[in-house]
Amino acid sequence: MAEADGLGQSYDESLIKMCLRKQLDELEMLTSIYCNPGELKIDDHGIAADINEYLEDRLNSLNRELDYTVTLEHNNSKIYVAFQLPHLYPCSKSANISVRSSLFSKSAETSIRKRLEEFLRTVDTTEVYSLEVLTWIQDNVDTFTEAPDTTTKSTDNKKWIEFERMWIYSHHLKSKTKRQEIVKSARQLNLSGFSRPGKPGIICVEGWKRNTEDFWKYIRSMNWQKITIRKSEVKTIDSDDLDAVRRFPNFTEQLFAQDGDDQQEVQMDMSMFMKFLEKHECSYIRKDLFGFE
């Protein structure tokens, strides 16, 4: 039996199982090190249980991926290091890692991400490396707060950032878990927009480009029949204007279906959808999504 990744490529089951065993061993190690209350948080303990069942051949497929957050302390402040592990980490896929703290400015977080990518090029990424990442962060945290701004330029005291509105189209979006994760991830990344479950599935996110990229990287790692970016709108703006250029006030799930319809199976009410797009000045996107003006 083989399992397909998000790109539609199949891998030998023995390789997947080897990677998953390494992930569980790594998690056990981290649990023994970061054992104080609140230091290590697993969002859904059921995922580890599913992995064990899959390894014991009591589960035929595995759609969810392991993710957890380690909280580090520095100068009475907290640093949150989140890990999201594709099924083929570490053998042939990289972990998705994000670092957040009130200690760091937005530009510093961008610099940290780039420096972390440089650090990972120096380690053996065919073996688990979460602990090495955590150690590196602790050793270098004082330099992070002084990290230079590599994504903004100053003109008349303005800070320029890249804003992106990303339109994503999937063959279908029915899984309750996926739907919850999409909303949760978008809100955590301060993205606005909407998701439409059903067939087809449509997702729009808008906000700081580095956050839309993180969102896409995360949801793309889920198990999809087909998912693609249909349109990406990018422009440079003053960071103070971020909320002003948004066309959606927050991130919500929209059904575009009559009351009482089956939320997963009903076809989209195109009239409701078009009115929604017009309300948010996004009517132009229908050509990219559906091929008609």
C-alpha positions as a Python dict, from the first residue, in 0.01 Angstrom:
ca = {
    (1, 'M'): (0, 0, 0),
    (2, 'A'): (124, 351, -76),
    (3, 'E'): (14, 694, 32),
    (4, 'A'): (-1, 1011, -178),
    (5, 'D'): (138, 1345, -69),
    (6, 'G'): (-20, 1688, -139),
    (7, 'L'): (135, 1695, -485),
    (8, 'G'): (-19, 1368, -592),
    (9, 'Q'): (306, 1170, -579),
    (10, 'S'): (293, 827, -416),
    (11, 'Y'): (547, 699, -165),
    (12, 'D'): (625, 354, -36),
    (13, 'E'): (443, 278, 287),
    (14, 'S'): (765, 163, 455),
    (15, 'L'): (919, 508, 402),
    (16, 'I'): (614, 681, 547),
    (17, 'K'): (615, 454, 851),
    (18, 'M'): (987, 510, 909),
    (19, 'C'): (929, 886, 910),
    (20, 'L'): (629, 861, 1143),
    (21, 'R'): (824, 646, 1391),
    (22, 'K'): (1097, 910, 1397),
    (23, 'Q'): (834, 1177, 1461),
    (24, 'L'): (689, 990, 1757),
    (25, 'D'): (1037, 921, 1901),
    (26, 'E'): (1119, 1289, 1867),
    (27, 'L'): (794, 1391, 2035),
    (28, 'E'): (863, 1154, 2324),
    (29, 'M'): (1209, 1309, 2366),
    (30, 'L'): (1071, 1664, 2362),
    (31, 'T'): (802, 1568, 2613),
    (32, 'S'): (1068, 1447, 2855),
    (33, 'I'): (1269, 1770, 2815),
    (34, 'Y'): (987, 2024, 2810),
    (35, 'C'): (787, 1855, 3082),
    (36, 'N'): (673, 2156, 3287),
    (37, 'P'): (308, 2263, 3250),
    (38, 'G'): (255, 2471, 2938),
    (39, 'E'): (599, 2408, 2788),
    (40, 'L'): (485, 2166, 2517),
    (41, 'K'): (135, 2180, 2376),
    (42, 'I'): (-4, 1927, 2129),
    (43, 'D'): (-309, 2074, 1958),
    (44, 'D'): (-475, 1736, 1908),
    (45, 'H'): (-351, 1431, 2097),
    (46, 'G'): (-570, 1218, 1873),
    (47, 'I'): (-323, 1267, 1588),
    (48, 'A'): (-46, 1082, 1774),
    (49, 'A'): (-295, 807, 1852),
    (50, 'D'): (-390, 785, 1483),
    (51, 'I'): (-22, 759, 1388),
    (52, 'N'): (25, 471, 1631),
    (53, 'E'): (-278, 293, 1488),
    (54, 'Y'): (-147, 347, 1136),
    (55, 'L'): (194, 206, 1232),
    (56, 'E'): (21, -98, 1382),
    (57, 'D'): (-187, -148, 1064),
    (58, 'R'): (-511, -74, 1248),
    (59, 'L'): (-573, 238, 1037),
    (60, 'N'): (-565, 225, 658),
    (61, 'S'): (-496, 592, 588),
    (62, 'L'): (-362, 892, 772),
    (63, 'N'): (-482, 1237, 672),
    (64, 'R'): (-394, 1452, 972),
    (65, 'E'): (-40, 1560, 1053),
    (66, 'L'): (139, 1601, 1383),
    (67, 'D'): (176, 1956, 1512),
    (68, 'Y'): (280, 2099, 1847),
    (69, 'T'): (409, 2419, 2006),
    (70, 'V'): (701, 2455, 2246),
    (71, 'T'): (699, 2761, 2473),
    (72, 'L'): (1040, 2898, 2572),
    (73, 'E'): (1100, 3157, 2845),
    (74, 'H'): (1332, 3455, 2802),
    (75, 'N'): (1350, 3762, 3028),
    (76, 'N'): (1002, 3689, 3168),
    (77, 'S'): (859, 3675, 2816),
    (78, 'K'): (739, 3377, 2618),
    (79, 'I'): (863, 3258, 2278),
    (80, 'Y'): (628, 3027, 2093),
    (81, 'V'): (788, 2783, 1847),
    (82, 'A'): (528, 2595, 1643),
    (83, 'F'): (612, 2277, 1448),
    (84, 'Q'): (392, 2124, 1178),
    (85, 'L'): (525, 1793, 1050),
    (86, 'P'): (437, 1651, 706),
    (87, 'H'): (409, 1272, 707),
    (88, 'L'): (743, 1247, 524),
    (89, 'Y'): (937, 1461, 774),
    (90, 'P'): (1229, 1425, 814),
    (91, 'C'): (1307, 1180, 533),
    (92, 'S'): (1210, 1396, 236),
    (93, 'K'): (992, 1679, 366),
    (94, 'S'): (1081, 1977, 584),
    (95, 'A'): (903, 2075, 903),
    (96, 'N'): (698, 2395, 891),
    (97, 'I'): (833, 2609, 1175),
    (98, 'S'): (711, 2946, 1297),
    (99, 'V'): (848, 3160, 1580),
    (100, 'R'): (633, 3419, 1759),
    (101, 'S'): (691, 3640, 2062),
    (102, 'S'): (599, 3983, 2193),
    (103, 'L'): (976, 4035, 2213),
    (104, 'F'): (1005, 4044, 1834),
    (105, 'S'): (890, 4307, 1589),
    (106, 'K'): (730, 4190, 1264),
    (107, 'S'): (1049, 4268, 1074),
    (108, 'A'): (1252, 4077, 1333),
    (109, 'E'): (1026, 3772, 1286),
    (110, 'T'): (1094, 3786, 912),
    (111, 'S'): (1468, 3803, 977),
    (112, 'I'): (1445, 3512, 1223),
    (113, 'R'): (1274, 3299, 962),
    (114, 'K'): (1549, 3368, 710),
    (115, 'R'): (1823, 3302, 964),
    (116, 'L'): (1651, 2980, 1066),
    (117, 'E'): (1647, 2867, 702),
    (118, 'E'): (2021, 2938, 685),
    (119, 'F'): (2079, 2743, 1009),
    (120, 'L'): (1886, 2441, 880),
    (121, 'R'): (2119, 2422, 582),
    (122, 'T'): (2398, 2341, 829),
    (123, 'V'): (2224, 2046, 996),
    (124, 'D'): (2134, 1696, 879),
    (125, 'T'): (1769, 1743, 785),
    (126, 'T'): (1728, 1375, 698),
    (127, 'E'): (1708, 1318, 1073),
    (128, 'V'): (1474, 1490, 1319),
    (129, 'Y'): (1592, 1836, 1416),
    (130, 'S'): (1328, 2004, 1635),
    (131, 'L'): (1554, 2001, 1941),
    (132, 'E'): (1839, 2153, 1740),
    (133, 'V'): (1607, 2432, 1631),
    (134, 'L'): (1493, 2500, 1987),
    (135, 'T'): (1850, 2505, 2113),
    (136, 'W'): (1954, 2741, 1833),
    (137, 'I'): (1669, 2979, 1919),
    (138, 'Q'): (1764, 2982, 2287),
    (139, 'D'): (2130, 3046, 2202),
    (140, 'N'): (2049, 3333, 1965),
    (141, 'V'): (1741, 3496, 2114),
    (142, 'D'): (1927, 3809, 2225),
    (143, 'T'): (2035, 3878, 1869),
    (144, 'F'): (1679, 3840, 1738),
    (145, 'T'): (1557, 4150, 1917),
    (146, 'E'): (1822, 4346, 1729),
    (147, 'A'): (1748, 4181, 1393),
    (148, 'P'): (1756, 4430, 1105),
    (149, 'D'): (1444, 4506, 901),
    (150, 'T'): (1501, 4321, 573),
    (151, 'T'): (1155, 4361, 422),
    (152, 'T'): (1073, 4728, 476),
    (153, 'K'): (1215, 5051, 351),
    (154, 'S'): (1181, 5386, 520),
    (155, 'T'): (1067, 5691, 328),
    (156, 'D'): (925, 5982, 524),
    (157, 'N'): (898, 5753, 829),
    (158, 'K'): (679, 5505, 640),
    (159, 'K'): (726, 5129, 653),
    (160, 'W'): (642, 4945, 335),
    (161, 'I'): (522, 4586, 332),
    (162, 'E'): (393, 4341, 73),
    (163, 'F'): (18, 4284, 88),
    (164, 'E'): (-134, 3978, -80),
    (165, 'R'): (-487, 3864, -159),
    (166, 'M'): (-473, 3495, -246),
    (167, 'W'): (-755, 3299, -412),
    (168, 'I'): (-744, 2921, -363),
    (169, 'Y'): (-959, 2664, -544),
    (170, 'S'): (-999, 2300, -442),
    (171, 'H'): (-1190, 2013, -598),
    (172, 'H'): (-1393, 1989, -278),
    (173, 'L'): (-1377, 2090, 87),
    (174, 'K'): (-1590, 1867, 311),
    (175, 'S'): (-1375, 1752, 605),
    (176, 'K'): (-1488, 1914, 929),
    (177, 'T'): (-1131, 1900, 1057),
    (178, 'K'): (-996, 2079, 749),
    (179, 'R'): (-1266, 2342, 771),
    (180, 'Q'): (-1184, 2411, 1135),
    (181, 'E'): (-809, 2423, 1068),
    (182, 'I'): (-854, 2667, 777),
    (183, 'V'): (-1048, 2913, 992),
    (184, 'K'): (-815, 2867, 1289),
    (185, 'S'): (-498, 2912, 1085),
    (186, 'A'): (-625, 3220, 899),
    (187, 'R'): (-723, 3393, 1221),
    (188, 'Q'): (-397, 3304, 1395),
    (189, 'L'): (-207, 3463, 1104),
    (190, 'N'): (-421, 3778, 1114),
    (191, 'L'): (-567, 3709, 770),
    (192, 'S'): (-910, 3817, 653),
    (193, 'G'): (-1122, 3660, 381),
    (194, 'F'): (-1350, 3356, 366),
    (195, 'S'): (-1373, 2986, 295),
    (196, 'R'): (-1657, 2811, 113),
    (197, 'P'): (-1690, 2441, 195),
    (198, 'G'): (-1850, 2197, -44),
    (199, 'K'): (-1778, 2122, -408),
    (200, 'P'): (-1587, 2318, -521),
    (201, 'G'): (-1405, 2455, -217),
    (202, 'I'): (-1302, 2821, -242),
    (203, 'I'): (-1072, 3005, -3),
    (204, 'C'): (-965, 3369, -9),
    (205, 'V'): (-708, 3508, 234),
    (206, 'E'): (-563, 3857, 247),
    (207, 'G'): (-302, 4021, 466),
    (208, 'W'): (72, 4046, 502),
    (209, 'K'): (229, 3836, 224),
    (210, 'R'): (451, 3635, 452),
    (211, 'N'): (139, 3530, 646),
    (212, 'T'): (-55, 3431, 333),
    (213, 'E'): (247, 3224, 228),
    (214, 'D'): (254, 3052, 568),
    (215, 'F'): (-119, 2983, 538),
    (216, 'W'): (-79, 2831, 191),
    (217, 'K'): (215, 2619, 304),
    (218, 'Y'): (12, 2485, 595),
    (219, 'I'): (-314, 2399, 420),
    (220, 'R'): (-135, 2263, 113),
    (221, 'S'): (28, 2003, 339),
    (222, 'M'): (-316, 1855, 410),
    (223, 'N'): (-451, 1569, 203),
    (224, 'W'): (-633, 1711, -103),
    (225, 'Q'): (-762, 1557, -424),
    (226, 'K'): (-671, 1883, -599),
    (227, 'I'): (-592, 2230, -471),
    (228, 'T'): (-437, 2528, -646),
    (229, 'I'): (-387, 2903, -625),
    (230, 'R'): (-607, 3056, -894),
    (231, 'K'): (-496, 3416, -845),
    (232, 'S'): (-247, 3608, -631),
    (233, 'E'): (-279, 3985, -597),
    (234, 'V'): (32, 4146, -450),
    (235, 'K'): (113, 4510, -392),
    (236, 'T'): (341, 4717, -172),
    (237, 'I'): (164, 4930, 86),
    (238, 'D'): (234, 5140, 393),
    (239, 'S'): (204, 4905, 691),
    (240, 'D'): (-36, 5152, 852),
    (241, 'D'): (-274, 5097, 558),
    (242, 'L'): (-299, 4719, 598),
    (243, 'D'): (-653, 4717, 733),
    (244, 'A'): (-763, 4985, 488),
    (245, 'V'): (-677, 4775, 181),
    (246, 'R'): (-852, 4464, 307),
    (247, 'R'): (-1182, 4388, 136),
    (248, 'F'): (-1298, 4156, 412),
    (249, 'P'): (-1309, 4268, 779),
    (250, 'N'): (-1220, 3925, 920),
    (251, 'F'): (-1205, 3557, 821),
    (252, 'T'): (-1531, 3363, 811),
    (253, 'E'): (-1678, 3047, 662),
    (254, 'Q'): (-1948, 3117, 403),
    (255, 'L'): (-2184, 2848, 268),
    (256, 'F'): (-2366, 3036, -13),
    (257, 'A'): (-2654, 2790, 27),
    (258, 'Q'): (-3017, 2816, 122),
    (259, 'D'): (-3110, 2741, 482),
    (260, 'G'): (-3164, 2371, 536),
    (261, 'D'): (-2941, 2260, 250),
    (262, 'D'): (-2682, 1993, 316),
    (263, 'Q'): (-2372, 2199, 386),
    (264, 'Q'): (-2131, 1950, 232),
    (265, 'E'): (-2320, 1824, -72),
    (266, 'V'): (-2525, 2114, -203),
    (267, 'Q'): (-2410, 2300, -511),
    (268, 'M'): (-2311, 2658, -453),
    (269, 'D'): (-2589, 2915, -497),
    (270, 'M'): (-2407, 3118, -761),
    (271, 'S'): (-2639, 3416, -723),
    (272, 'M'): (-2560, 3443, -351),
    (273, 'F'): (-2190, 3404, -420),
    (274, 'M'): (-2186, 3678, -685),
    (275, 'K'): (-2372, 3918, -455),
    (276, 'F'): (-2117, 3845, -185),
    (277, 'L'): (-1830, 3918, -425),
    (278, 'E'): (-1994, 4239, -541),
    (279, 'K'): (-2044, 4352, -183),
    (280, 'H'): (-1670, 4309, -124),
    (281, 'E'): (-1565, 4457, -461),
    (282, 'C'): (-1429, 4124, -585),
    (283, 'S'): (-1659, 4045, -880),
    (284, 'Y'): (-1359, 4030, -1113),
    (285, 'I'): (-1243, 3700, -961),
    (286, 'R'): (-1522, 3491, -1115),
    (287, 'K'): (-1329, 3462, -1441),
    (288, 'D'): (-1024, 3321, -1259),
    (289, 'L'): (-1239, 3085, -1054),
    (290, 'F'): (-1496, 2972, -1309),
    (291, 'G'): (-1376, 3092, -1649),
    (292, 'F'): (-1657, 3338, -1725),
    (293, 'E'): (-1699, 3714, -1693),
}
